Amino acid sequence: MMQREAVAEHDDAMSEHDPAPVETFEIGTGRLEAFSDGVMAVIITIMAFELKAPLGPSFHALSQRLPALLVYILSFTFIGIYWNNHHHLLRATPRISGAVMWANLHLLFWLSLVPVLTEWVGTSYRHTWPAAVYGMVGLAAALAYSVLVKTIVRANDQDSIVVVAIGSDRKGMASLAIYAVAVGFAFLSPWISYALYTAVSVMWFIPDRRLSRPAPPRTALESKRAK
């Protein structure tokens, strides 16, 4: 009897020292958002440093730099749109997984190429390949953002705010189609490609309203899922 009590006391003591179960799935979005904000801020800073002043005081000298300035404005808007929608996406996301972190890094990789392409297009805007490669990177970034959204959806419950808000992504699919068409048009006329790239930016200038709306109450989420 005494031996059984000693064994029981030993088991109780061991259970008190056992480590608590470690949660390996739920990771906060704060650090991911801060890291992404920093990378996008550096990208914009690099593009600004690459801008060059006109070589003279005349309007002609300014007009010589105008194409590079217009490409900078397009690229600045491009990065700003991703920053804005990325912010709303993560703010609506309760938790992330390791796959989400890699998908986010994949997106940042393509965005980090924008400063190089901005300078290339700014100096060679009349040529085919700069216009085409600019669109290829835009298409790759759009695909990477779609992958990020899908991994976030898989990492969260089906009744979570972000999953309910995402729903169908018609505007995202339209952007992919426009980028693909614009890349093809670059071999006919780079100007058509630039017009289509601008159209995509205008289409996304207003943040994704699915994620910027106030979060519905829990009862509304449940009723929507039930339907």
Buried (B, 14 or more C-beta within 10 A) or exposed (E): EEEEEEEEEEEEEEEEEEEEEEEEEEBEBEEBBEBBBEBBEEBBEBBEEBEEEBEEEEEEEBEBBEBBBBBBEBBBBBBBBBBBBBBBBBBBBBBBBEBBBEBBBBBBEBBBBBBBBBBBBBEBBEEBBBBBBBBBBBBBBBBBBBBBBBBBBEBBEEEBBBBBBBEEBEEBEEBBEBBBEBBEBBEEEBEBBBEBBBBBBEEBEEBBEBBBEEBBEEEEBEEEEEE
